[in-house]
Amino acid sequence: MSNAIINAATVILIFFIGYAFKQQKLTNIDTAKKMSAVVIYITLPCAILSGSAGAIDINPSLFFVVPLSFLISFTLPFTGYLLYRKNPEKCVFVMLNLGGFNIGNFILPFMQNILTPEGFIALCLFDLINAFFCFGGVYCMALWFNRNGYNSGEKINLKKIFLELSKSVTSFCCILSVALAALSITLPEFLLHPIKVIGGSNSFLCMLIIGMALNFNVNIEKVKKSLEIILIRYGMATVFGVAVFMMLPYSAMVRLIIMAMVFAPITSIAPITALRSLPKFAEDSANLNMVSIIISAVIITLITAFHPVLLSL
């Protein structure tokens, strides 16, 4: 059995562990909300910094990945706004679940065995912008674009947007990680060891929280809503993925990893953000996240299985 299939099965297993805990009344949505703070401010930043174990030579042309990531990350939720702006509450939900990619907890584990140092840097640069959208950017977009029809209880202005983005500890860790690699600086072992230990629990906690928010009692209307978002997201991912792989003037590995990232599942932070702004839709967001994980697992498994063919193109 390939590592990609084992990783996918492990993710689904953790989902069901979290769901079983909720069913047995050991945890609930409030528990998941409290645990989300641990993920956002502790385990995820440590998971990123744990990659700063060595120096990597960075090709300056790779920095074009930064504006490319911004374009893709902005276009997805903005498309949701254009399609659903007449229904502000639904529009907020759609935008929150269209924006952001689960890269650190999904793409990296799936593809770490085939990544070259150049591919790893491309992944970090893409995730640098993606993290800003996941941890504040999409949330601010959703509330700002729907400010005249949806009252979240929070006033969104330029100051609020910068305040939200300033809370993105993950983005600052991405910047620090790339800077350490570019400057050939290695963290000392007395710092690196605890960072690796804490970061090693990040994937488990993220998936466990999603499992706690899962609810399989869905009706036709909820299924239809999920299918709409899935079709929009993966339809656009197909367009972006093909364009990236066929048009970017990079090595095949860099094009391959960027293509894989646009097929990444919905960020695992989406259900956590839904808990904050649309609590009644938190379970819908968790269910949508699980469907996205399954679809992306199939796609990324195929990409990794056929990567020698893709790299030869």
N, C-alpha and C positions, 0 to 999 in steps of 0.2 A: 504493500500500500504506500502511495507517494506521500511525502511530507505535506503537500497541499491538501490532500483529502483528510489526512489526520488532523491538520489544523482546523479545517472546516467542521469536522465532527466534534472536536474539542469545544469550539465556540458554541455549537448547538447544545452540547451537554451542559455547559455552564449556564446557558439560558434556562434550561429545564431545572437545574438545581435551584436557581433563584426563584423560579415559578413555584416549585414544590415548597420552598420555605414560606412563600406568601400563602399558598393554599393551606398549609398547616398552621397558619396564624403566627408564625415565628417572626415574620416581617410584614411590612405594609408599604404603601406609597410614601408615607412620612419617613420611614426608615431609609428608603431609596434616596429621598431628597437630601437627607442629612449626610448620607454616605457620598453623595455626588461632590460635596465640598472637598472631601479627602482626595478624590480623583483629580479634580480641577487644579487644586493648589499644592498637592504633594506627589502623588504617584506618577501622574503623567509627565510633569516637568522632570522628575528623576529618570523616567524611562528615556526621555530625549537626551538628557545630559550623560546618561550611561554610555551613549555612543561616542562620547568625546574621549576615547581611549587611545587615539593615535592621530598622527598628522596625515593629511590628504592634500595632494596638489590640486588646486582649483583652477580650471580653465576660465578666464574672464568672460568668454562668450556664453558660459552657462548662466550668467546672471540675467540673461533674457528670459529665463524660466520664471523669474519673479513677476514681471508684468503679464506674462502669459497666464500664470496662476491667478492673478488678480482678475483678468478678463473672464476666465472660466468661472471663477468663484462668484463673481458679481452677476454674470449672465443668468445663471440657474435660478436664484431667488427672484431676480428682476422679471424673468419670464413668468414665474408664478404670479407676480403682481399684475402683469399685463393681462393674464388670463382670468384672474379671479378678483380683480379690484372692485367689482360691483358688490361683492359680499365680503366686507372687511374682516370679519372674524375668521371665516374660512380661508381668506387670503393670508392672514397671519400664520395660520396652521400650515398651509401649503408652502409658504416661503421658508418657514423654520425647517421643514423636512426636505426641501429641495436644495438648500444651501449646505455646504460643508462636506468633506470627504473623510472617511475613517481610514487614515493612512498609517499612523503609528501603530495602531492595534490590529491592523488587518493586512495592509499591503506589505509592510516590512516583514512580518513573520512569514508571509506566504513566499516572498521572493528573495529573502536574505541569502539563500544558497546560490543564487545565480547573479546577484548584484556585483558589479565592478565598483571600485572606488568612485569613478566618475558618475555611475548611476546612483550611488548613494548620495552624492552631493546634489544631484538633480532632484532627488527625492526630498532632501532637507530644504532646498530652496523653494520647491513647490509647496511644501508643508508649512513653510514660514508664513506665507500669505494665507494659506488655508486655515491656519490656526487663528489668525486675526478674525476671519469670518466665523469660524466655529465658536470662538469665545468672545462674543460681543458684536461682531460685525453684522451677521445675519439677523440677530435679535434687534439691533438698532434699525436696520433696513426695514424689517417687517413692521415695527411700530411707527417708524417715521413715514413710510409710504401710505400707511393706513391710519394716520393720526386724525383724520377728519371723520372716520367712521367707526373706529375701535378705541375704546377707552381702557387702557391697561392699568390705569392708576399711576403711571409714570410719565413725566413730561420729557419728551425726546427733543433735544436741541443739540447744537454743535458741541456744547460743553458736555452734555450727557454722553454723546457718541465717543468723545475722547476719553471720558471717564471709564466707559465700558471697555474700550480697547486697551486702556492702561492696566486693566485687571487681567489681561491675557498673559499670564505667567508663562504659558506654553510658548508663545511667540518669542518672548525674551530669551527663553531657553534655547529655541531654535537659532536665534541670532548668536547667542553665546557659543553654541555647539559649532556652528559654521566658522565663527571667528577663531576658536581654538584650533580647528583643523587647518585653517588658512595660515595661522601663525606658528604651526607645528608645536603647539603647546599640549602637553599631556597632563591631565589632572593627577595629583599625587594619590598613591594607593589608599592613604588613610581617609581621603574624601571619596574616591571612586568606589570603594567597597560598599559603604552604606548606601550610596546613590544607586548602585546596581541592585542591592538587596531590596530597597524600597521600590525602585522602578520595575522590578521583576513581578510585583503583585498588581501592576496597573491593568493589564489585559483582563485578569480574572475579575477585578473589582468592577470594571466597566461592563463586562458581559453579565455579571451577577446582578447589577443594578437594573439592566434592561430586563432580565428574567423576572425580577420582582414586579416590574410594571406591566408585564404581559397579561393579556386577558383574551381568552379564546372565545368568549361569548360575543361574537360579532354578528351583526345583521347585514342584509344585502346592501344597505346604503353605505355602511362602513367599508365593506369590501369594495364597492364601486369607487368610493373616495380614494382608497388605497391604490387601486388599479390605475386611476387617473394620474396620481403622483408618480407611480412607478413607470408608467409609459412615458410621461414627460421627461423624467430624469434619465432613464436609460436610452430613450430616443435621442436626447441631446448628447449623452455620453458617447453614443455611436458616432454622431457627427463630429464631435471634438476628437475622439480617438482616432478615427480614420484620417482626419485632417492633420493631426499631430504626427502620426506615423509616416504619412506620405509626403508632408511638406517641410517639416523642420530640418534645418541643415546640421543635424547632430549625428553622432554615432548611433548605430542601431540599438545599442543598449539604452542610451538616454531616451531615444524615441519610444522604446518598448516600455520603460518604467513610467514615463509620462502618460502613455496610452493606458497602462494598467491603473494609474491613479485616478483617471477620470471615470473608470468603471468601479472605483471603490464604493463600498456601501455608504449609506447615509451615516453621518457621524454619530457615534454612540452618545454624544453630548445632546443630540436633538431631543430625545425624551426627557433629559434633565432640564433643558431649556423650556420644553413644553410644561413641565411641572411648575416653572416659574411664571410663565405668562398666560398659559391656557391649561390650568390643572385638569379641567374636565376632559381634555383631549390627550392627556398623558398616556393613557393605555392605548389609544389609537396610534400614537406616535411610536410606542414600543412595539406594537404589532407590525407596523409599517417597517420599522427598523429590522425586525427579524426576517421579513420577506426580502428586504434589500440584502441582508447578509447572505441568504440562501442563493439569490440570483447572482450576486457578485462572486460568491464562492465558486459557482459553476464557471463563470466567465474567467476569473483569475486562474482557476485550475487549468482551463484550456490554454490560457496564455502561457503559463509556466510549462505545461506539457509540450507545447509546440514552439517553445522559445527558440530552439536551434533553427527551425525553419524560418521564423520571423527575423532572427538576427542575420540570416543569410540574404534577406531581401534587400 
